[in-house]
Amino acid sequence: MSRSLIRVLVVLSVIAIVGILTVQAVWLRRAYALGERQFRQTAFVALQEVADAVARLNKIRQTRSAVTQLSPDYFVVRTDAPIDPILLEHYLQDAFRRHRLLTDFEYGIYNCDNEQMVYGAYVSTQVTQPGKATGKRVSKARTHPKFPGYTYYFEIRFPGQGSLVAGQLDGWIVSTAAVGLVVLLFGYTLWVVLRQRRLTEIQRDFINNITHELQTPVSTLRIAADVLQQPNIGVQPDRLRQYARVVDEESKRLQKQVQSVLQVARNPRTSLASNRTVVDLNAIMTDLADVHAPHIRLNLQADPALLLADKYALETMLNNLIDNARKYCQTTPCITLSTRTEGQKLIWSVADNGVGMAPEHHRVIFRQFYRIPTGDVHNVKGFGLGLYYVGQVVCAHGWKIKLASAVGEGSTFTITSERVASCMVPDVGLPSVGSG
């Protein structure tokens, strides 16, 4: 499957998911609004019945528009006559029970002539006897609405109105949750597929690279072997030495390639720091500068530069960084090895003048087999194991590594580790290791 087709499928899938979630949200909102309307209509009918009952009790004529809604959970009912709290509570409970408004409510009776609240109480659905609410009185200090022409009214507030409406949407909520779960599973599946495809591409590149890297020295060795088996090769000592040198160089190259693969396969992260000793980093960097001269410059400000590390893993790690710097350089390589101290920290770095890398590769450059994509052709051969090994050594020792790089501006790998003070290293039997 081509990359462009996968990109189109991903975009269409995202559009479909967003559309499904949007439709579900719209329907859920509409269902909630419908539930609020049904609650309002039911409350209007029940409260109008209570108002009619109070009017009949007081033998007055009741208007058909006695109920006024001030908010989704707050209603005012006009009575224009004194109201007995016990009877009112009985009427309210009876009406709400018949209309299945099974939720807690609080009510208050207000005298408009003296602008005072006469009575107020909170009624729980757990209480069935009139007059025995919860023992919780409604505060009389709060502000109450004024209605010109009213003499008496009672107010009703439903604190659990939102919960009651939401409780009627269980089916919608469950279906929305199911859709959300399906979307999450789909997203996870898509992520797994894309990740598997990326791993497949990395595996393919690795196989192609290792095939080429191993076949080249093998082919050269076969050619050299054919020449060395010629009957008259013994009388041509110069030619014999030339092909013997080819066999030696190619066998070392083959051995190096095999070791680079087995090095990671044989060494779990924990074993990369199993043989820690006090190491003189300045001495190791000086030896490396001699080996890779004249491409390395030293800037060794830390004195002493002692740290606790596995010497073999540290040397291999530095060699990998230097090899990468030399391979990925389009001009004469110039590599700077630096050390400095900040408090109890030893900070050391490897900087080069190579091709550099874009920021999007910084986060993944230490992954196993990862190589910066350059199409189907890699001008610089390798397995994608060098920087992976560097990251494993850093993690095994508990150090921190930071990469600063930009395309065309080279790369700088900075490692921060704990510094070993020279006063902590005994003079006799010094376990410090410098060069080999």
Buried (B, 14 or more C-beta within 10 A) or exposed (E): EEEEEBEEEEEEEEEEBEEBBEEBEEEBEEBBEEBBEEBBEBBBBBBBBBBBBBBEBBEEEBEEEBBBBEEBBBBBBBBBBEBBBEBBBBBBBBBBEEBEBEBBBBBBBBBBEEEEBBBBBBBBBEBEEBEEBEEEEBEEEEEBEEEEEBBBBBBBBBEBBBEBBBEBBEEBEEBBEEBEEEBEEBEEEBEEBEEEEEEEEBEEBBEBBBEEBBEBBEEBBEBBEEBBEEEEEEEEEEBBEEBEEBBEEBBEBBEEBEEBBEBBEEBEEEEBBEEBEBBBBBBBBBBBBEEBEEBBEBBBEBEBBBBBBBBBBBBBBBBBBBBBBBBBBEEEBBBBBBBBBEEEEBBBBBBBBBBBBEEEBBEEBBBBBBBBEEEEEBEEBBBBBBBBBBBBBBBBBEBEBEBBBEEEEBBBBBBBBEBBEEEEBEEEEEEBBEEE
